[in-house]
Amino acid sequence: MRLAFLGTPDFAVSTLAALVEAGHEIAMVYSQPPAPRGRGHDLKPSPVHAFALEHGLPVRTPVSMRDPEEVAAFEALKLDAGVVVAFGQILPASVLEAPAKGCFNAHASLLPRWRGAAPIQRAIMAGDAETGVEIMQMTEGLDEGPVLARTRLEISASETASSLHDRLAVAGAELMTRTLAGVAAGTAVATPQPEDGITYAKKIRPKEARVKWTRAAAEVDARIRGLSPFPGAWFELPTDKGPLRVKVLLSALEAGSGEPGEVLDDALLVACGEGAVRLLKVQREGRGPQEAEAFLNGRSVPAGTRLG
C-alpha cells in the first residue's frame, strides 16, 4: 500500500523498518522537529527522522499537524493508509480521514487499560502481570478507536521499562505488518474497545521518581523497574559531604525488615514499609550505571545506614 508513517522515538523505528522491508511504498515520513540532544544540546533529528534520512525516505517535521498547509500536504499524498507509532501529536479528523482506509496506531498496552502517554512504565509500576501491543483504527478520542489485532506479553519479575520497551517494539512491528496485510486484503475486522477497565497512563512526573521507602517492597521494586532507565528512581545516600543522589535502575524483592530506608546488610538490602528490596544496579550523579558490587567497591554502605 501507499503509506505515510508518523512516529518519533526509537520505539517507532522498528515498525517503520518493517514496513519498508514488507515492500510498502512510504510516500512520506512525519516526525517531531529536531530537538536539542546530548551534552552540546545541538539540534538533532529524532530516531525516526534519522532512519528516514539513512534510507532515502522523504521527511516532514511539522510543528503542528493541525496547520492547514500541513493538512493539505497530507491530503495531497493520496494515501491508502497512515501508520502512527508514538508520533507525539494529536491528529485532527481531517488527517485521520484523509487516507482511503484511514489511520492505524500501534499502542503499547492491552486497551482500554493504559490509554495515554506512558503505558509501558505504568504497566510495570502498577504490578501488571501482562501487557501487549494493539493495532487500532484511529479516532479523534485518545486511544479510543476499535482494535484490529493484539499481541500479549508477560511482564517478568525482573522486567524494566527498557527491556519491555524493546520487546514491545519488535512485537508491534510484526503485528502492524500483519494487520496491514489484512487491511489491504479487506479481511481485517475492527472490534470496539470494552467500556469497562479504562485506565490512563499519565506522563511520568518528576516527583514520582523519588523512592519512598515507606511503601511496601513490592511497590518500591515495581516503581524502580518501571522508571528504569529514564527518568530513573532515586534516593539520597548520606555522606560526610552531604546527601548524594543515587539512581537505582534494578532491584529485586527479598526477605527482610527494619525501619523504612534502613540498609540491612553490607550489600544494599534496604527495608521498606513492608518487606525489603535488594538494589542490584545503581548510578550516582555524573557517573554511568554500575552493578551494586562495583558501586560498593568505591563507596561502602554499611548496615544501619539510612537512605533518604
C-alpha positions in Angstrom: 0.0 0.0 0.0 0.9 3.6 -0.3 1.5 4.8 3.3 2.6 7.8 5.4 4.4 6.9 8.6 4.1 9.2 11.6 6.5 8.4 14.5 9.3 9.9 16.6 11.2 7.8 19.2 13.3 4.6 19.0 10.1 2.6 19.7 8.7 3.6 16.3 11.8 2.8 14.3 11.2 -1.0 14.3 7.8 -0.6 12.7 9.0 1.8 10.0 11.8 -0.6 9.2 9.3 -3.5 9.0 7.1 -1.6 6.6 10.0 -0.8 4.3 11.0 -4.5 4.5 7.5 -5.6 3.6 7.6 -3.6 0.4 5.1 -0.8 1.2 5.5 2.5 -0.6 6.4 5.1 2.1 5.2 8.3 0.5 6.2 10.4 3.5 7.6 10.1 6.9 6.4 12.5 9.6 8.3 13.1 12.8 8.7 15.7 15.5 11.0 18.6 14.7 14.8 18.3 15.6 15.4 18.9 19.3 18.4 19.7 21.5 20.1 16.4 22.4 23.3 15.3 24.0 25.8 17.3 26.1 26.2 20.0 23.5 22.4 20.4 23.2 22.8 20.6 19.4 19.6 20.2 17.3 19.4 16.6 16.2 16.8 14.7 14.3 14.6 12.2 16.1 15.4 8.5 15.7 12.6 8.1 13.1 13.8 11.1 11.2 17.4 9.8 11.2 16.2 6.4 9.9 14.3 8.0 7.1 17.3 10.1 6.0 19.5 7.0 6.1 17.1 5.1 3.8 16.3 7.9 1.4 12.7 8.4 2.6 11.1 11.9 2.3 10.5 13.5 5.7 8.4 16.3 7.1 8.8 17.7 10.6 5.8 19.9 11.2 5.3 21.8 14.5 1.6 21.0 14.2 -0.4 18.7 12.0 -3.3 21.0 12.6 -1.7 23.6 10.4 -4.0 23.9 7.3 -0.9 23.8 5.0 0.2 20.5 6.6 -3.3 19.1 6.3 -3.4 20.0 2.6 0.0 18.5 2.0 -1.1 15.3 3.8 -4.3 15.0 1.7 -2.3 15.6 -1.5 -0.3 12.4 -0.8 -3.3 10.3 -1.9 -2.6 7.6 0.7 -4.1 4.2 1.2 -3.4 4.4 4.9 -1.5 6.2 7.6 0.6 4.4 10.2 1.1 6.1 13.6 3.5 4.9 16.3 4.4 7.3 19.2 4.2 10.4 17.0 3.7 12.9 19.8 0.9 15.0 18.4 -2.9 14.7 18.5 -4.1 14.3 14.9 -7.2 16.2 13.7 -10.1 14.4 12.0 -9.0 15.9 8.6 -5.7 14.0 8.8 -7.2 10.8 10.2 -9.8 10.6 7.5 -7.6 11.6 4.5 -6.2 8.1 3.7 -8.6 5.9 1.8 -8.5 3.2 4.5 -7.8 5.5 7.5 -5.0 5.7 10.0 -3.8 2.9 12.2 -1.9 3.1 15.5 0.3 0.7 17.4 -0.3 1.2 21.1 1.8 -0.5 23.8 -0.9 -1.8 26.1 -3.9 -4.0 26.2 -6.6 -1.4 25.6 -8.6 0.1 27.2 -6.1 -0.3 30.0 -3.3 2.3 29.9 -4.5 4.7 27.3 -2.2 7.7 27.0 1.4 8.7 27.2 3.3 6.2 29.3 1.7 2.8 29.0 5.0 0.8 29.3 6.1 2.4 32.5 2.7 2.5 34.1 2.1 -1.2 33.5 5.2 -2.2 35.4 4.7 0.4 38.1 1.2 -1.0 38.7 2.5 -4.6 39.0 0.6 -5.8 36.0 1.3 -9.5 35.1 1.0 -8.9 31.4 0.8 -6.2 28.7 1.0 -6.1 24.9 0.5 -4.2 21.7 -2.7 -3.5 20.0 -3.4 -2.1 16.5 -6.4 0.2 16.4 -8.2 2.3 13.8 -7.6 5.8 15.0 -10.4 8.2 16.0 -10.2 11.7 17.5 -10.6 10.3 21.1 -7.4 9.5 23.0 -6.6 5.8 22.2 -10.4 5.1 21.9 -10.5 3.5 18.4 -11.6 0.0 17.6 -9.0 -2.7 17.8 -7.9 -4.9 14.8 -5.2 -7.1 16.4 -3.3 -7.7 19.6 -0.3 -9.4 20.9 0.1 -10.3 24.7 3.4 -10.3 26.5 4.1 -11.5 30.1 5.8 -9.0 32.4 8.5 -10.8 34.3 9.6 -10.1 37.9 12.9 -8.6 36.6 11.3 -6.5 33.7 12.4 -2.9 33.4 10.8 -0.2 31.2 13.8 -0.6 28.9 13.6 -4.3 28.4 9.8 -4.2 28.0 10.1 -1.3 25.6 12.4 -3.3 23.3 10.2 -6.4 23.3 7.1 -4.4 22.6 8.7 -2.5 19.8 9.6 -5.8 18.0 6.2 -7.3 18.7 4.4 -4.1 17.5 6.4 -4.0 14.2 5.4 -7.6 13.4 1.8 -7.1 14.4 1.5 -3.9 12.3 2.8 -5.5 9.1 0.5 -8.5 9.6 -2.5 -6.3 10.3 -1.9 -4.1 7.2 -1.8 -7.2 5.1 -5.3 -7.9 6.3 -6.4 -4.3 5.7 -5.1 -4.4 2.1 -6.9 -7.7 1.5 -10.1 -6.5 3.1 -10.1 -9.2 5.8 -9.2 -7.1 8.8 -12.0 -6.6 11.3 -12.1 -3.8 13.9 -13.7 -4.5 17.2 -14.9 -1.7 19.6 -12.9 -1.5 22.9 -14.7 -2.6 26.1 -16.4 0.2 28.0 -15.1 -1.1 31.4 -11.5 -1.4 32.6 -10.4 2.0 31.2 -7.2 3.5 32.8 -5.0 6.3 31.7 -1.2 6.2 31.6 -0.3 9.8 32.6 3.0 11.2 31.7 5.7 10.5 34.3 6.1 13.4 36.7 9.5 14.3 38.2 8.2 14.0 41.7 7.3 10.3 41.1 10.9 9.4 40.7 12.0 9.7 44.3 11.9 6.4 46.1 9.5 6.4 49.1 10.9 3.7 51.4 7.7 3.7 53.5 5.8 1.9 50.7 5.6 -1.9 50.5 8.7 -3.6 49.0 6.6 -4.8 46.0 5.5 -1.3 45.2 9.0 0.1 45.6 10.5 -2.6 43.4 7.9 -2.1 40.7 8.4 1.6 40.7 12.2 1.2 40.4 11.9 -1.1 37.4 9.1 0.9 35.8 11.3 4.1 35.8 14.4 2.4 34.6 16.4 3.8 32.9 14.6 7.1 32.5 14.0 9.1 34.4 15.3 6.7 37.0 14.0 6.2 40.5 16.4 7.9 43.0 17.3 8.2 46.7 19.7 10.2 48.8 22.7 8.5 50.3 24.2 10.3 53.3 27.9 11.2 53.1 30.3 13.3 55.1 29.9 15.9 52.3 26.1 15.9 52.4 23.4 13.8 50.6 24.4 12.1 47.4 21.7 11.5 44.9 21.8 7.9 43.5 19.5 6.4 40.9 18.6 2.8 41.3 18.0 1.0 37.9 17.3 -2.5 39.0 16.1 -4.2 42.2 14.6 -7.4 43.5 12.4 -8.5 46.3 14.0 -10.2 49.3 13.0 -11.1 52.8 14.0 -8.5 55.5 12.5 -6.0 57.9 13.6 -2.8 59.5 12.9 0.9 59.6 11.9 2.2 56.1 15.1 3.2 54.3 17.4 1.3 56.6 20.2 -0.7 55.0 20.0 -4.2 56.4 23.4 -5.7 55.3 26.6 -4.6 53.6 25.2 -5.4 50.1 22.4 -2.9 49.6 19.4 -4.8 51.1 17.0 -2.0 52.1 14.0 -2.2 54.4 10.7 -0.8 53.1 7.4 -0.2 54.8 6.7 -3.9 54.4 9.5 -6.3 53.3 12.8 -5.3 51.6 14.4 -4.8 48.3 17.9 -5.6 47.1 19.4 -2.8 45.0 21.2 -4.5 42.0 22.2 -1.7 39.7 22.7 1.9 40.6 24.0 5.2 39.2 25.5 8.1 41.1 25.4 11.6 39.8 27.8 12.2 37.0 28.6 8.6 36.6 27.5 5.6 34.4 25.3 2.7 35.7 27.1 0.2 37.9 26.3 -3.2 39.3 25.8 -2.9 43.1 29.1 -4.8 43.8 31.1 -2.3 41.7 29.4 0.6 43.3 30.2 -0.7 46.8 33.9 -1.2 45.9 34.2 2.5 45.6 31.9 3.5 48.5 30.8 1.3 51.3 27.2 1.5 52.5 27.2 -0.4 55.8 24.3 -2.0 57.5 22.4 0.6 59.6 22.8 3.4 57.0 19.5 5.3 56.5 18.7 6.2 52.9 16.7 9.3 52.2 
